[in-house]
Amino acid sequence: MALSARNQLMGTVKSVKLGTVMAEVVVTLDGGAEIVSAITATSAHNLGLQEGSRVAAIIKSTEVILSSQE
């Protein structure tokens, strides 16, 4: 499937915490960094996400907000 989103990062699901409505999915990217996604529990179920699943984290955003930590 071709997508217009340029930021497609491959990784492996580290954990899935299912709630009643939402799921928190932690993905370890191939470079070692981690990214967290909040998706619906239904989507996590439909995608069959579980520890060890290979996924693409696709990021489409019009803004990136930075904060100085000084």
MDAnalysis code that builds the backbone (N, CA, C; Angstrom):
import MDAnalysis as mda
import numpy as np

u = mda.Universe.empty(210, n_residues=70, atom_resindex=np.repeat(np.arange(70), 3), trajectory=True)
u.add_TopologyAttr("name", ["N", "CA", "C"] * 70)
u.add_TopologyAttr("resid", np.arange(1, 71))
u.add_TopologyAttr("resname", ["MET", "ALA", "LEU", "SER", "ALA", "ARG", "ASN", "GLN", "LEU", "MET", "GLY", "THR", "VAL", "LYS", "SER", "VAL", "LYS", "LEU", "GLY", "THR", "VAL", "MET", "ALA", "GLU", "VAL", "VAL", "VAL", "THR", "LEU", "ASP", "GLY", "GLY", "ALA", "GLU", "ILE", "VAL", "SER", "ALA", "ILE", "THR", "ALA", "THR", "SER", "ALA", "HIS", "ASN", "LEU", "GLY", "LEU", "GLN", "GLU", "GLY", "SER", "ARG", "VAL", "ALA", "ALA", "ILE", "ILE", "LYS", "SER", "THR", "GLU", "VAL", "ILE", "LEU", "SER", "SER", "GLN", "GLU"])
u.atoms.positions = np.array([
    [0.834, -1.171, 0.000],
    [0.000, 0.000, 0.000],
    [0.887, 1.246, 0.000],
    [0.700, 2.123, -0.928],
    [1.452, 3.374, -1.004],
    [0.729, 4.441, -0.180],
    [1.508, 5.216, 0.560],
    [0.957, 6.287, 1.394],
    [1.675, 7.586, 1.100],
    [0.987, 8.704, 1.340],
    [1.619, 10.004, 1.137],
    [2.485, 10.405, 2.331],
    [2.264, 9.794, 3.489],
    [3.046, 10.131, 4.681],
    [4.497, 9.708, 4.481],
    [5.418, 10.632, 4.670],
    [6.838, 10.358, 4.459],
    [7.484, 9.684, 5.664],
    [6.954, 9.939, 6.862],
    [7.564, 9.438, 8.090],
    [7.012, 8.061, 8.424],
    [7.636, 7.034, 7.874],
    [7.231, 5.652, 8.102],
    [8.403, 4.932, 8.754],
    [8.227, 4.584, 10.027],
    [9.300, 4.012, 10.822],
    [8.950, 2.573, 11.186],
    [9.818, 1.638, 10.829],
    [9.574, 0.225, 11.101],
    [10.019, -0.121, 12.519],
    [9.256, -1.030, 13.129],
    [9.600, -1.443, 14.478],
    [8.856, -2.687, 14.906],
    [9.034, -3.022, 16.179],
    [8.436, -4.212, 16.774],
    [7.664, -3.807, 18.018],
    [6.454, -4.324, 18.162],
    [5.633, -4.004, 19.326],
    [6.293, -4.558, 20.576],
    [6.533, -3.676, 21.534],
    [7.121, -4.061, 22.824],
    [6.026, -4.439, 23.813],
    [4.927, -3.644, 23.806],
    [3.833, -3.939, 24.723],
    [2.537, -3.313, 24.213],
    [1.436, -3.923, 24.642],
    [0.100, -3.403, 24.341],
    [-0.673, -3.404, 25.651],
    [-1.105, -2.215, 26.086],
    [-1.925, -2.106, 27.288],
    [-3.341, -1.760, 26.839],
    [-4.236, -2.742, 26.929],
    [-5.612, -2.545, 26.488],
    [-6.461, -1.957, 27.600],
    [-7.182, -0.900, 27.258],
    [-8.180, -0.333, 28.149],
    [-9.558, -0.653, 27.595],
    [-10.581, -0.112, 28.198],
    [-11.939, -0.350, 27.730],
    [-12.144, 0.217, 26.333],
    [-11.629, 1.421, 26.106],
    [-11.834, 2.103, 24.825],
    [-10.535, 2.274, 24.051],
    [-9.440, 2.563, 24.748],
    [-8.167, 2.872, 24.105],
    [-7.119, 1.818, 24.439],
    [-6.064, 1.800, 23.613],
    [-4.910, 0.941, 23.842],
    [-3.649, 1.780, 23.722],
    [-2.679, 1.512, 24.590],
    [-1.370, 2.147, 24.505],
    [-0.408, 1.114, 23.942],
    [0.183, 1.435, 22.787],
    [1.078, 0.505, 22.116],
    [2.483, 1.098, 22.109],
    [3.420, 0.388, 22.710],
    [4.823, 0.821, 22.725],
    [5.551, 0.034, 21.647],
    [6.230, 0.774, 20.765],
    [6.943, 0.161, 19.648],
    [8.420, 0.497, 19.768],
    [9.266, -0.524, 19.677],
    [10.714, -0.315, 19.611],
    [11.089, -0.219, 18.139],
    [11.568, 0.954, 17.737],
    [11.938, 1.177, 16.346],
    [13.217, 0.415, 16.022],
    [13.434, 0.147, 14.753],
    [14.605, -0.619, 14.328],
    [15.922, 0.008, 14.787],
    [15.956, 1.313, 14.970],
    [17.167, 1.985, 15.447],
    [17.347, 1.935, 16.949],
    [16.349, 1.373, 17.688],
    [16.453, 1.231, 19.130],
    [15.598, 2.185, 19.946],
    [15.182, 3.298, 19.337],
    [14.326, 4.246, 20.050],
    [12.927, 3.663, 20.212],
    [12.172, 4.203, 21.156],
    [10.796, 3.756, 21.358],
    [9.829, 4.870, 21.024],
    [8.658, 4.482, 20.554],
    [7.585, 5.415, 20.253],
    [6.311, 4.817, 20.824],
    [5.412, 5.672, 21.307],
    [4.167, 5.212, 21.905],
    [3.003, 5.739, 21.082],
    [2.056, 4.861, 20.810],
    [0.862, 5.240, 20.060],
    [-0.372, 4.936, 20.888],
    [-1.304, 5.877, 20.934],
    [-2.598, 5.654, 21.575],
    [-3.619, 5.453, 20.468],
    [-4.175, 4.244, 20.382],
    [-5.160, 3.924, 19.356],
    [-6.372, 3.296, 20.041],
    [-7.451, 3.149, 19.319],
    [-8.609, 2.507, 19.921],
    [-8.311, 1.035, 20.181],
    [-8.940, 0.500, 21.209],
    [-8.785, -0.918, 21.524],
    [-9.282, -1.764, 20.364],
    [-10.334, -1.316, 19.681],
    [-10.861, -2.035, 18.522],
    [-9.817, -2.115, 17.420],
    [-9.103, -1.018, 17.162],
    [-8.060, -1.020, 16.134],
    [-6.921, -1.956, 16.510],
    [-6.524, -1.949, 17.783],
    [-5.459, -2.850, 18.230],
    [-5.879, -4.301, 18.016],
    [-7.132, -4.605, 18.327],
    [-7.655, -5.959, 18.129],
    [-7.703, -6.315, 16.640],
    [-8.249, -5.400, 15.817],
    [-8.374, -5.661, 14.382],
    [-7.020, -5.843, 13.696],
    [-6.000, -5.149, 14.183],
    [-4.650, -5.276, 13.632],
    [-3.913, -6.495, 14.185],
    [-4.482, -7.126, 15.211],
    [-3.847, -8.289, 15.811],
    [-2.553, -7.947, 16.530],
    [-2.488, -6.734, 17.095],
    [-1.242, -6.293, 17.730],
    [-0.981, -7.054, 19.011],
    [0.244, -7.524, 19.137],
    [0.702, -8.188, 20.347],
    [2.212, -8.041, 20.420],
    [2.778, -8.349, 21.569],
    [4.224, -8.259, 21.724],
    [4.909, -9.062, 20.626],
    [5.865, -8.420, 19.945],
    [6.608, -9.078, 18.872],
    [6.077, -8.810, 17.477],
    [4.884, -8.221, 17.369],
    [4.329, -7.898, 16.039],
    [5.213, -6.872, 15.340],
    [5.459, -7.065, 14.051],
    [6.178, -6.069, 13.249],
    [5.162, -5.052, 12.747],
    [5.486, -3.778, 12.886],
    [4.572, -2.715, 12.489],
    [5.345, -1.582, 11.827],
    [4.613, -0.755, 11.118],
    [5.138, 0.513, 10.617],
    [4.439, 1.615, 11.397],
    [5.215, 2.474, 12.043],
    [4.664, 3.651, 12.709],
    [4.641, 4.757, 11.663],
    [3.456, 5.176, 11.275],
    [3.299, 6.167, 10.219],
    [2.873, 7.476, 10.856],
    [3.712, 8.493, 10.688],
    [3.486, 9.769, 11.354],
    [3.128, 10.824, 10.325],
    [1.955, 11.386, 10.477],
    [1.493, 12.451, 9.587],
    [1.100, 13.627, 10.465],
    [1.850, 14.688, 10.402],
    [1.581, 15.822, 11.266],
    [1.902, 17.124, 10.547],
    [1.136, 18.136, 10.861],
    [1.400, 19.450, 10.286],
    [2.211, 20.318, 11.241],
    [2.384, 19.874, 12.495],
    [3.130, 20.658, 13.474],
    [4.005, 19.763, 14.331],
    [5.164, 20.267, 14.696],
    [6.002, 19.662, 15.716],
    [6.314, 20.771, 16.702],
    [5.928, 20.583, 17.961],
    [6.129, 21.599, 18.987],
    [7.307, 21.186, 19.850],
    [8.265, 22.093, 20.033],
    [9.439, 21.844, 20.847],
    [9.404, 22.733, 22.072],
    [9.978, 22.239, 23.163],
    [10.082, 22.997, 24.400],
    [11.519, 22.966, 24.868],
    [12.059, 24.122, 25.212],
    [13.406, 24.191, 25.749],
    [13.413, 23.651, 27.178],
    [14.428, 22.876, 27.507],
    [14.533, 22.311, 28.841],
    [15.598, 23.015, 29.673],
    [15.913, 24.246, 29.304],
    [16.940, 25.022, 30.023],
    [16.358, 25.676, 31.246],
])
